[in-house]
Amino acid sequence: MVTEGGFAMGSGLGKLEVLLVDDYKSIRDKLEKELRGLGLVVTTAGNGVEALGLLRSKRFDLLFTDIVMPEMDGFELCQEVRTAPGFQDIPIIVTSTHCDTEYVMKALRLGADDYVSKPVDYELLKQVVARVLAPTLPK
């Protein structure tokens, strides 16, 4: 078992719920497989509107979102999550092919906890998840 960020990846993560939001099914499928490989329980959504509906119906420990999506983009989703009662403490990781400073800074200003470029490197994914989830894991 690999230790990352002060906890063993795969142990104790199985109860942690992740909401993964991306409009491309192929990207959702790949990231879902990688997150499940870390021992996380994953639910997927195709856009921000769908994600908000899921957030209202179930408690999630982590939110992954793309930026460019139909109906409601990732920026709007970050803003909604950070201002809606009951969602503010959910860590948000943005994944996007748009990695220029303007996009990254806007996502962080709107409440994202981290920003990862696509295609997402699995080793980086492990590090980011470990860092972002570390405060929520039992010691």
DSSP file (Angstrom, degrees, kcal/mol; ACC not computed):
  #  RESIDUE AA STRUCTURE BP1 BP2  ACC     N-H-->O    O-->H-N    N-H-->O    O-->H-N    TCO  KAPPA ALPHA  PHI   PSI    X-CA   Y-CA   Z-CA
    1    1 A M              0   0    0      0, 0.0     2,-0.4     0, 0.0     9,-0.1   0.000 360.0 360.0 360.0 132.7    0.0    0.0    0.0
    2    2 A V        -     0   0    0      7,-0.3     7,-2.3     6,-0.0     2,-0.6  -0.657 360.0-142.4 -87.2 134.2    1.4    3.4   -1.0
    3    3 A T  E     +A    8   0A   0     -2,-0.4     2,-0.4     5,-0.2     5,-0.2  -0.862  25.4 173.3 -98.8 127.2    1.5    6.1    1.6
    4    4 A E  E >   -A    7   0A   0      3,-2.5     3,-1.8    -2,-0.6    -2,-0.0  -0.998  62.1  -9.3-132.6 132.9    0.7    9.6    0.3
    5    5 A G  T 3  S-     0   0    0     -2,-0.4     3,-0.1     1,-0.3    -1,-0.1   0.754 128.6 -49.3  56.8  28.7    0.3   12.8    2.2
    6    6 A G  T 3  S+     0   0    0      1,-0.2     2,-0.3     0, 0.0    -1,-0.3   0.519 122.6  75.0  92.3   3.8    0.3   11.2    5.6
    7    7 A F  E <  S-A    4   0A   0     -3,-1.8    -3,-2.5    -5,-0.0     2,-0.6  -0.985  85.4-100.4-145.1 158.6   -2.2    8.4    5.0
    8    8 A A  E >   -A    3   0A   0     -2,-0.3     3,-1.7    -5,-0.2    -5,-0.2  -0.664  39.9-125.1 -80.8 117.9   -2.3    5.1    3.2
    9    9 A M  T 3  S+     0   0    0     -7,-2.3    -7,-0.3    -2,-0.6    30,-0.1  -0.413  95.5  22.7 -61.8 131.7   -4.0    5.5   -0.1
   10   10 A G  T 3  S+     0   0    0     28,-0.8     2,-0.6     1,-0.2     4,-0.4   0.054  99.1 101.4  99.3 -24.8   -6.9    3.0   -0.4
   11   11 A S  S <  S-     0   0    0     -3,-1.7    -1,-0.2     1,-0.2    -3,-0.1  -0.836  98.3  -4.3 -97.2 125.1   -7.3    2.5    3.3
   12   12 A G  S    S+     0   0    0     -2,-0.6     3,-0.4    -3,-0.1    -1,-0.2   0.394 108.3  97.7  80.8  -4.9  -10.3    4.4    4.8
   13   13 A L    >   +     0   0    0      1,-0.2     3,-2.4    -5,-0.2    28,-0.5   0.699  57.0  84.8 -87.5 -19.3  -11.1    6.1    1.6
   14   14 A G  T 3  S+     0   0    0     -4,-0.4    -1,-0.2     1,-0.3    25,-0.1   0.701  90.0  50.8 -58.1 -21.2  -13.8    3.7    0.5
   15   15 A K  T 3  S+     0   0    0     -3,-0.4     2,-0.4    25,-0.1    -1,-0.3   0.536  88.2 100.5 -92.9  -7.5  -16.4    5.6    2.6
   16   16 A L    <   -     0   0    0     -3,-2.4    25,-2.6    23,-0.3     2,-0.4  -0.673  66.0-143.7 -85.2 129.9  -15.4    8.9    1.0
   17   17 A E  E     -b   41   0B   0     -2,-0.4    44,-2.8    23,-0.2    45,-1.2  -0.793  13.9-167.3 -99.2 129.8  -17.8   10.1   -1.7
   18   18 A V  E     -bc  42  62B   0     23,-3.2    25,-2.7    -2,-0.4     2,-0.6  -0.944  11.1-153.1-116.7 135.1  -16.5   12.0   -4.7
   19   19 A L  E     -bc  43  63B   0     43,-2.6    45,-3.0    -2,-0.4     2,-0.5  -0.953  14.3-164.6-105.4 120.8  -18.7   13.9   -7.3
   20   20 A L  E     -bc  44  64B   0     23,-2.9    25,-2.3    -2,-0.6     2,-0.5  -0.926   4.4-169.6-110.4 120.2  -16.9   14.0  -10.7
   21   21 A V  E     +bc  45  65B   0     43,-2.6    45,-1.8    -2,-0.5     2,-0.3  -0.943  24.3 132.8-119.6 118.2  -18.3   16.5  -13.1
   22   22 A D        -     0   0    0     23,-2.2    47,-0.1    -2,-0.5     6,-0.1  -0.944  47.4-140.2-160.0 140.8  -17.3   16.6  -16.8
   23   23 A D  S    S+     0   0    0     45,-0.3     2,-0.7    -2,-0.3    23,-0.1   0.640  85.5  80.4 -81.0 -12.8  -19.2   16.8  -20.0
   24   24 A Y     >  -     0   0    0      1,-0.2     4,-2.5     2,-0.0     3,-0.3  -0.852  66.3-157.5 -97.9 117.0  -17.0   14.3  -21.9
   25   25 A K  H  > S+     0   0    0     -2,-0.7     4,-3.1     1,-0.2     5,-0.2   0.867  92.0  56.8 -59.2 -39.3  -18.0   10.7  -21.0
   26   26 A S  H  > S+     0   0    0      1,-0.2     4,-1.9     2,-0.2    -1,-0.2   0.891 110.2  44.4 -62.6 -38.6  -14.6    9.4  -22.0
   27   27 A I  H  > S+     0   0    0     -3,-0.3     4,-2.8     2,-0.2     5,-0.3   0.919 113.3  50.9 -70.4 -43.9  -12.8   11.8  -19.5
   28   28 A R  H  X S+     0   0    0     -4,-2.5     4,-2.9     1,-0.2     5,-0.2   0.936 110.8  49.5 -56.5 -46.8  -15.4   11.0  -16.8
   29   29 A D  H  X S+     0   0    0     -4,-3.1     4,-2.2     2,-0.2    -1,-0.2   0.909 112.8  46.3 -61.3 -43.8  -14.8    7.2  -17.3
   30   30 A K  H  X S+     0   0    0     -4,-1.9     4,-2.1    -5,-0.2    -2,-0.2   0.947 116.9  42.6 -65.8 -48.6  -11.0    7.6  -17.1
   31   31 A L  H  X S+     0   0    0     -4,-2.8     4,-2.9     1,-0.2     5,-0.2   0.890 112.2  54.8 -65.6 -38.1  -11.0    9.8  -14.0
   32   32 A E  H  X S+     0   0    0     -4,-2.9     4,-2.7    -5,-0.3     5,-0.2   0.934 108.7  48.5 -59.8 -45.5  -13.7    7.7  -12.4
   33   33 A K  H  X S+     0   0    0     -4,-2.2     4,-1.9    -5,-0.2    -1,-0.2   0.916 113.2  47.4 -60.0 -44.1  -11.6    4.5  -12.8
   34   34 A E  H  X S+     0   0    0     -4,-2.1     4,-0.7     2,-0.2    -2,-0.2   0.900 113.3  47.3 -67.0 -40.3   -8.5    6.3  -11.4
   35   35 A L  H ><>S+     0   0    0     -4,-2.9     5,-1.9     1,-0.2     3,-0.7   0.893 111.4  50.6 -68.6 -39.2  -10.4    7.7   -8.4
   36   36 A R  H ><5S+     0   0    0     -4,-2.7     3,-1.9    -5,-0.2    -1,-0.2   0.869 103.6  60.7 -63.5 -35.0  -12.0    4.3   -7.7
   37   37 A G  H 3<5S+     0   0    0     -4,-1.9    -1,-0.2     1,-0.3    -2,-0.2   0.746  99.9  55.6 -62.7 -23.2   -8.4    2.9   -7.9
   38   38 A L  T <<5S-     0   0    0     -3,-0.7   -28,-0.8    -4,-0.7    -1,-0.3   0.441 126.8-103.9 -86.0  -0.8   -7.6    5.2   -4.9
   39   39 A G  T < 5S+     0   0    0     -3,-1.9   -23,-0.3     1,-0.3     2,-0.2   0.613  75.2 139.8  91.1  13.1  -10.5    3.6   -3.0
   40   40 A L      < -     0   0    0     -5,-1.9     2,-0.5   -25,-0.1    -1,-0.3  -0.607  55.2-123.6 -91.4 151.1  -13.0    6.4   -3.4
   41   41 A V  E     -b   17   0B   0    -25,-2.6   -23,-3.2   -28,-0.5     2,-0.4  -0.842  36.2-157.6 -90.8 124.6  -16.7    6.0   -4.1
   42   42 A V  E     -b   18   0B   0     -2,-0.5     2,-0.4   -25,-0.2   -23,-0.2  -0.899  21.0-178.7-118.1 132.8  -17.5    8.0   -7.3
   43   43 A T  E     -b   19   0B   0    -25,-2.7   -23,-2.9    -2,-0.4     2,-0.3  -0.962  21.1-148.5-118.1 141.7  -20.7    9.5   -8.6
   44   44 A T  E     -b   20   0B   0     -2,-0.4     2,-0.3   -25,-0.2   -23,-0.2  -0.812  15.2-175.6-117.0 155.3  -20.6   11.3  -12.0
   45   45 A A  E     -b   21   0B   0    -25,-2.3   -23,-2.2    -2,-0.3     3,-0.1  -0.977  23.5-141.7-141.8 152.1  -22.4   14.2  -13.6
   46   46 A G  S    S+     0   0    0     -2,-0.3     2,-0.3   -25,-0.2   -25,-0.1   0.549  80.1   0.4 -94.0  -9.0  -22.3   15.7  -17.1
   47   47 A N  S  > S-     0   0    0     22,-0.1     4,-2.1   -25,-0.1    26,-0.1  -0.970  80.6 -89.1-165.5 175.3  -22.6   19.4  -16.2
   48   48 A G  H  > S+     0   0    0     24,-1.7     4,-2.5    22,-0.5     5,-0.2   0.836 119.5  54.9 -66.2 -35.1  -22.9   21.8  -13.3
   49   49 A V  H  > S+     0   0    0      2,-0.2     4,-1.8     1,-0.2    -1,-0.2   0.941 111.1  45.2 -63.8 -46.8  -26.7   21.8  -13.2
   50   50 A E  H  > S+     0   0    0      1,-0.2     4,-2.0     2,-0.2    -2,-0.2   0.902 112.1  53.5 -61.6 -41.2  -26.7   18.0  -12.8
   51   51 A A  H  X S+     0   0    0     -4,-2.1     4,-2.8     1,-0.2    -2,-0.2   0.913 105.6  52.3 -61.9 -44.0  -24.0   18.3  -10.2
   52   52 A L  H  X S+     0   0    0     -4,-2.5     4,-1.8     1,-0.2    -1,-0.2   0.897 107.7  52.7 -60.6 -39.6  -26.0   20.7   -8.1
   53   53 A G  H  X S+     0   0    0     -4,-1.8     4,-0.8     1,-0.2    -1,-0.2   0.916 111.6  45.6 -60.4 -43.1  -29.0   18.4   -8.1
   54   54 A L  H >X S+     0   0    0     -4,-2.0     4,-1.4     1,-0.2     3,-0.7   0.894 109.5  54.9 -67.2 -40.1  -26.8   15.6   -6.9
   55   55 A L  H 3< S+     0   0    0     -4,-2.8    -1,-0.2     1,-0.2    -2,-0.2   0.839 107.3  51.3 -61.8 -32.9  -25.2   17.8   -4.2
   56   56 A R  H 3< S+     0   0    0     -4,-1.8    -1,-0.2    -5,-0.2    -2,-0.2   0.704 114.7  42.9 -76.2 -19.3  -28.7   18.6   -2.9
   57   57 A S  H << S+     0   0    0     -4,-0.8     2,-0.3    -3,-0.7    -2,-0.2   0.599 120.7  24.2-102.9 -12.7  -29.6   14.9   -2.7
   58   58 A K  S  < S-     0   0    0     -4,-1.4     2,-0.4    -5,-0.1    -1,-0.2  -0.996  75.9-110.7-154.2 149.2  -26.4   13.4   -1.2
   59   59 A R        -     0   0    0     -2,-0.3     2,-0.3    -3,-0.1   -42,-0.1  -0.720  33.8-168.1 -85.9 128.6  -23.4   14.4    0.9
   60   60 A F        -     0   0    0     -2,-0.4   -42,-0.2    -5,-0.1     3,-0.1  -0.907  20.7-158.2-118.0 147.8  -20.1   14.4   -1.0
   61   61 A D  S    S+     0   0    0    -44,-2.8     2,-0.3    -2,-0.3   -43,-0.2   0.588  80.7  19.4 -95.4 -15.0  -16.6   14.7    0.5
   62   62 A L  E     -c   18   0B   0    -45,-1.2   -43,-2.6    28,-0.2     2,-0.5  -0.983  62.1-153.1-158.3 142.0  -14.9   15.9   -2.6
   63   63 A L  E     -cd  19  92B   0     28,-2.5    30,-3.0    -2,-0.3     2,-0.5  -0.983   6.2-171.2-123.3 124.5  -15.9   17.6   -5.9
   64   64 A F  E     +cd  20  93B   0    -45,-3.0   -43,-2.6    -2,-0.5     2,-0.4  -0.954  18.2 177.0-106.4 130.8  -13.9   17.3   -9.2
   65   65 A T  E     -cd  21  94B   0     28,-2.2    30,-2.6    -2,-0.5   -43,-0.2  -0.998  26.9-139.3-140.2 142.6  -15.1   19.6  -11.9
   66   66 A D        -     0   0    0    -45,-1.8    30,-0.2    -2,-0.4     3,-0.1  -0.370  18.9-139.0 -76.4 168.3  -14.2   20.6  -15.5
   67   67 A I  S    S+     0   0    0     28,-0.4     7,-2.7     1,-0.2     2,-0.9   0.875  83.9  57.5 -95.6 -57.7  -14.5   24.2  -16.4
   68   68 A V  S    S+     0   0    0      5,-0.2   -45,-0.3     6,-0.1    -1,-0.2  -0.676  71.9 134.6 -86.6 107.1  -15.9   24.3  -19.9
   69   69 A M        -     0   0    0     -2,-0.9   -22,-0.1    -3,-0.1     2,-0.1  -0.971  53.7-100.2-145.8 156.1  -19.3   22.5  -19.9
   70   70 A P  S    S+     0   0    0      0, 0.0     2,-2.7     0, 0.0   -22,-0.5  -0.344  97.1  11.6 -73.9 162.6  -22.8   23.2  -21.2
   71   71 A E  S    S+     0   0    0    -24,-0.1     2,-0.3   -23,-0.1   -24,-0.1  -0.303 138.3  14.0  70.6 -56.9  -25.6   24.6  -19.1
   72   72 A M  S    S-     0   0    0     -2,-2.7   -24,-1.7     4,-0.0   -23,-0.2  -0.917  79.2-145.9-148.1 120.0  -23.4   25.6  -16.1
   73   73 A D     >  -     0   0    0     -2,-0.3     4,-2.2   -26,-0.1    -5,-0.2  -0.206  32.1 -98.5 -81.8 176.3  -19.7   25.7  -16.3
   74   74 A G  H  > S+     0   0    0     -7,-2.7     4,-2.6     1,-0.2     5,-0.2   0.813 120.8  56.7 -65.8 -32.4  -17.1   24.9  -13.6
   75   75 A F  H  > S+     0   0    0     -8,-0.4     4,-2.3     2,-0.2    -1,-0.2   0.951 110.2  44.7 -62.4 -48.3  -16.6   28.5  -12.6
   76   76 A E  H  > S+     0   0    0      1,-0.2     4,-2.6     2,-0.2    -2,-0.2   0.890 112.5  52.5 -63.0 -39.2  -20.4   28.9  -11.9
   77   77 A L  H  X S+     0   0    0     -4,-2.2     4,-2.8     2,-0.2     5,-0.2   0.928 108.4  50.0 -63.4 -44.9  -20.4   25.5  -10.1
   78   78 A C  H  X S+     0   0    0     -4,-2.6     4,-2.4     1,-0.2    -2,-0.2   0.936 112.2  48.2 -56.7 -46.9  -17.5   26.6   -7.8
   79   79 A Q  H  X S+     0   0    0     -4,-2.3     4,-1.1     1,-0.2    -2,-0.2   0.909 112.5  48.1 -61.9 -43.8  -19.4   29.8   -7.0
   80   80 A E  H  X S+     0   0    0     -4,-2.6     4,-2.0     1,-0.2     3,-0.5   0.926 112.4  48.7 -62.3 -45.6  -22.6   28.0   -6.3
   81   81 A V  H  < S+     0   0    0     -4,-2.8     6,-0.2     1,-0.2    -2,-0.2   0.901 111.5  49.6 -62.9 -41.5  -20.9   25.5   -4.1
   82   82 A R  H  < S+     0   0    0     -4,-2.4    -1,-0.2    28,-0.3    -2,-0.2   0.683 119.6  36.5 -74.2 -16.9  -19.1   28.2   -2.1
   83   83 A T  H  < S+     0   0    0     -4,-1.1    -2,-0.2    -3,-0.5    -1,-0.2   0.596  94.3  94.5-109.6 -13.9  -22.2   30.3   -1.5
   84   84 A A  S >X S-     0   0    0     -4,-2.0     3,-1.8    -5,-0.2     4,-0.7  -0.639  84.2-107.0 -83.1 132.9  -24.9   27.6   -1.0
   85   85 A P  T 34 S+     0   0    0      0, 0.0    -1,-0.1     0, 0.0    -2,-0.1  -0.318 102.4  18.4 -57.6 133.6  -25.6   26.6    2.6
   86   86 A G  T 34 S+     0   0    0     -3,-0.0     3,-0.1     1,-0.0    -5,-0.1   0.258 114.5  70.5  91.7 -11.5  -24.3   23.2    3.5
   87   87 A F  T X4  +     0   0    0     -3,-1.8     3,-2.4    -6,-0.2    -6,-0.1   0.614  64.5  95.6-108.1 -16.2  -21.8   22.9    0.6
   88   88 A Q  T 3< S+     0   0    0     -4,-0.7    -1,-0.1     1,-0.3    -6,-0.1   0.725  82.9  53.0 -55.3 -28.3  -19.1   25.5    1.5
   89   89 A D  T 3  S+     0   0    0      2,-0.1    -1,-0.3    -3,-0.1    -2,-0.1   0.455  78.4 112.1 -90.6   0.9  -16.8   22.9    3.1
   90   90 A I  S <  S-     0   0    0     -3,-2.4   -28,-0.2    -9,-0.2   -29,-0.1  -0.619  72.0-123.7 -75.2 122.0  -16.6   20.5    0.2
   91   91 A P        -     0   0    0      0, 0.0   -28,-2.5     0, 0.0     2,-0.5  -0.420  26.0-152.0 -64.1 139.9  -13.1   20.6   -1.3
   92   92 A I  E     -d   63   0B   0     19,-0.3    21,-3.0   -30,-0.2    22,-1.3  -0.968  13.3-172.3-120.4 127.0  -13.1   21.4   -5.0
   93   93 A I  E     -de  64 114B   0    -30,-3.0   -28,-2.2    -2,-0.5     2,-0.4  -0.981  14.2-151.0-116.3 121.8  -10.5   20.3   -7.5
   94   94 A V  E     -de  65 115B   0     20,-2.6    22,-3.4    -2,-0.5     2,-0.4  -0.758   9.1-168.1 -91.6 135.5  -10.8   21.8  -11.0
   95   95 A T  E     + e   0 116B   0    -30,-2.6   -28,-0.4    -2,-0.4     2,-0.3  -0.994  23.1 147.7-122.1 128.6   -9.5   19.7  -13.9
   96   96 A S  E     - e   0 117B   0     20,-1.8    22,-1.9    -2,-0.4   -30,-0.0  -0.998  55.5-135.5-158.1 154.0   -9.2   21.5  -17.3
   97   97 A T  S    S+     0   0    0     -2,-0.3     2,-1.0    20,-0.2    -1,-0.1   0.639  93.2  85.8 -81.1 -16.5   -7.3   21.7  -20.5
   98   98 A H        +     0   0    0      1,-0.1    -1,-0.1    -3,-0.1   -30,-0.0  -0.748  50.6 157.1 -86.5 102.3   -7.3   25.5  -20.0
   99   99 A C        +     0   0    0     -2,-1.0    -1,-0.1     4,-0.1    18,-0.1   0.140  20.6 127.8-118.4  19.9   -4.3   26.0  -17.8
  100  100 A D  S >> S-     0   0    0      1,-0.1     4,-2.1     4,-0.0     3,-0.5  -0.382  74.0-104.9 -73.8 160.8   -3.4   29.6  -18.4
  101  101 A T  H 3> S+     0   0    0      1,-0.2     4,-2.9     2,-0.2     5,-0.3   0.837 117.3  58.9 -55.2 -39.3   -3.0   31.9  -15.4
  102  102 A E  H 3> S+     0   0    0      1,-0.2     4,-2.0     2,-0.2    -1,-0.2   0.919 109.1  43.2 -59.6 -46.0   -6.4   33.6  -16.0
  103  103 A Y  H <> S+     0   0    0     -3,-0.5     4,-2.5     2,-0.2     5,-0.2   0.936 115.8  48.0 -64.8 -47.5   -8.4   30.4  -15.7
  104  104 A V  H  X S+     0   0    0     -4,-2.1     4,-2.4     1,-0.2    -2,-0.2   0.941 113.7  46.3 -60.8 -48.7   -6.4   29.1  -12.7
  105  105 A M  H  X S+     0   0    0     -4,-2.9     4,-2.7     1,-0.2    -1,-0.2   0.888 111.9  51.3 -63.7 -39.8   -6.7   32.3  -10.8
  106  106 A K  H  X S+     0   0    0     -4,-2.0     4,-1.9    -5,-0.3    -1,-0.2   0.927 110.5  48.7 -63.3 -44.4  -10.4   32.7  -11.5
  107  107 A A  H  <>S+     0   0    0     -4,-2.5     5,-2.6     1,-0.2     4,-0.2   0.920 113.4  46.8 -61.5 -43.7  -11.1   29.1  -10.3
  108  108 A L  H ><5S+     0   0    0     -4,-2.4     3,-1.2     1,-0.2    -2,-0.2   0.898 110.7  52.3 -66.5 -40.0   -9.1   29.7   -7.1
  109  109 A R  H 3<5S+     0   0    0     -4,-2.7    -1,-0.2     1,-0.2    -2,-0.2   0.845 107.8  53.2 -62.2 -33.5  -10.8   33.1   -6.5
  110  110 A L  T 3<5S-     0   0    0     -4,-1.9   -28,-0.3    -5,-0.2    -1,-0.2   0.434 133.5 -86.0 -85.8   1.7  -14.2   31.3   -6.9
  111  111 A G  T < 5S+     0   0    0     -3,-1.2   -19,-0.3     1,-0.3    -3,-0.2   0.483  72.8 149.5 115.6   2.4  -13.3   28.7   -4.3
  112  112 A A      < -     0   0    0     -5,-2.6    -1,-0.3    -6,-0.2   -19,-0.2  -0.415  34.9-153.6 -65.7 144.0  -11.4   25.9   -5.9
  113  113 A D  S    S-     0   0    0    -21,-3.0     2,-0.3     1,-0.3   -20,-0.2   0.709  75.1  -0.1 -89.1 -24.2   -8.9   24.2   -3.6
  114  114 A D  E     -e   93   0B   0    -22,-1.3   -20,-2.6    -7,-0.1     2,-0.4  -0.977  59.1-142.7-159.1 165.6   -6.7   23.0   -6.5
  115  115 A Y  E     -e   94   0B   0     -2,-0.3     2,-0.4   -22,-0.2   -20,-0.2  -0.983  17.0-173.2-139.6 119.8   -6.4   23.1  -10.3
  116  116 A V  E     -e   95   0B   0    -22,-3.4   -20,-1.8    -2,-0.4     2,-0.1  -0.959  20.5-127.9-121.8 130.9   -5.1   20.2  -12.3
  117  117 A S  E     -e   96   0B   0     -2,-0.4     4,-0.3   -22,-0.2   -20,-0.2  -0.432  37.9 -87.0 -76.8 150.1   -4.4   20.2  -16.0
  118  118 A K  S    S+     0   0    0    -22,-1.9     2,-0.1     2,-0.1   -19,-0.1  -0.781 109.1  53.0 -97.6 147.0   -5.8   17.6  -18.4
  119  119 A P  S    S-     0   0    0      0, 0.0     2,-0.4     0, 0.0    -2,-0.1   0.494  95.9-135.8 -69.5 142.8   -4.9   15.0  -19.2
  120  120 A V        -     0   0    0     -2,-0.1     2,-0.4    -4,-0.1    -2,-0.1  -0.549   8.6-134.0 -76.6 123.9   -4.6   14.3  -15.5
  121  121 A D     >  -     0   0    0     -2,-0.4     4,-2.7    -4,-0.3     5,-0.2  -0.638  10.9-138.4 -76.1 129.7   -1.5   12.5  -14.4
  122  122 A Y  H  > S+     0   0    0     -2,-0.4     4,-2.3     1,-0.2     5,-0.2   0.879 101.5  50.5 -60.7 -41.2   -2.3    9.6  -12.1
  123  123 A E  H  > S+     0   0    0      2,-0.2     4,-1.8     1,-0.2    -1,-0.2   0.909 112.8  46.5 -64.9 -41.0    0.6   10.3   -9.7
  124  124 A L  H  > S+     0   0    0      2,-0.2     4,-2.9     1,-0.2     5,-0.2   0.905 108.9  56.3 -65.3 -41.1   -0.3   14.0   -9.5
  125  125 A L  H  X S+     0   0    0     -4,-2.7     4,-2.6     1,-0.2     5,-0.3   0.921 106.8  49.6 -55.8 -46.0   -4.0   13.0   -8.9
  126  126 A K  H  X S+     0   0    0     -4,-2.3     4,-2.4     1,-0.2    -1,-0.2   0.920 112.3  47.8 -59.3 -44.7   -2.9   10.8   -5.9
  127  127 A Q  H  X S+     0   0    0     -4,-1.8     4,-2.4     2,-0.2    -2,-0.2   0.914 113.4  46.6 -64.2 -44.2   -0.9   13.7   -4.5
  128  128 A V  H  X S+     0   0    0     -4,-2.9     4,-2.8     2,-0.2     5,-0.3   0.925 113.5  47.8 -66.6 -44.8   -3.7   16.3   -4.9
  129  129 A V  H  X S+     0   0    0     -4,-2.6     4,-2.7    -5,-0.2     5,-0.3   0.927 112.4  50.2 -62.0 -44.0   -6.4   14.0   -3.5
  130  130 A A  H  X S+     0   0    0     -4,-2.4     4,-1.5    -5,-0.3    -2,-0.2   0.919 114.0  44.6 -59.6 -44.4   -4.2   13.2   -0.5
  131  131 A R  H  < S+     0   0    0     -4,-2.4    -2,-0.2     2,-0.2    -1,-0.2   0.925 117.1  43.6 -66.8 -44.9   -3.5   16.9    0.2
  132  132 A V  H  < S+     0   0    0     -4,-2.8    -2,-0.2     1,-0.2    -1,-0.2   0.870 120.4  40.0 -72.6 -36.3   -7.1   18.0   -0.2
  133  133 A L  H >X S+     0   0    0     -4,-2.7     3,-2.0    -5,-0.3     4,-1.1   0.660  88.3  93.8 -87.1 -15.9   -8.6   15.2    1.8
  134  134 A A  G >< S+     0   0    0     -4,-1.5     3,-0.7     1,-0.3    -1,-0.2   0.841  83.1  52.8 -48.1 -43.8   -6.0   15.0    4.5
  135  135 A P  G 34 S+     0   0    0      0, 0.0    -1,-0.3     0, 0.0    -2,-0.1   0.751 111.0  48.1 -66.8 -20.1   -7.9   17.3    6.9
  136  136 A T  G <4 S+     0   0    0     -3,-2.0    -2,-0.2    -4,-0.2    -3,-0.1   0.616  91.0  96.0 -94.7 -13.4  -11.1   15.1    6.6
  137  137 A L  S << S-     0   0    0     -4,-1.1     2,-0.1    -3,-0.7  -124,-0.1  -0.496  82.4-107.2 -80.7 145.9   -9.6   11.7    7.1
  138  138 A P              0   0    0      0, 0.0    -1,-0.1     0, 0.0    -2,-0.1  -0.449 360.0 360.0 -66.9 143.3   -9.6   10.1   10.6
  139  139 A K              0   0    0     -2,-0.1    -2,-0.0  -132,-0.0     0, 0.0   0.458 360.0 360.0 -81.2 360.0   -6.1   10.1   12.2
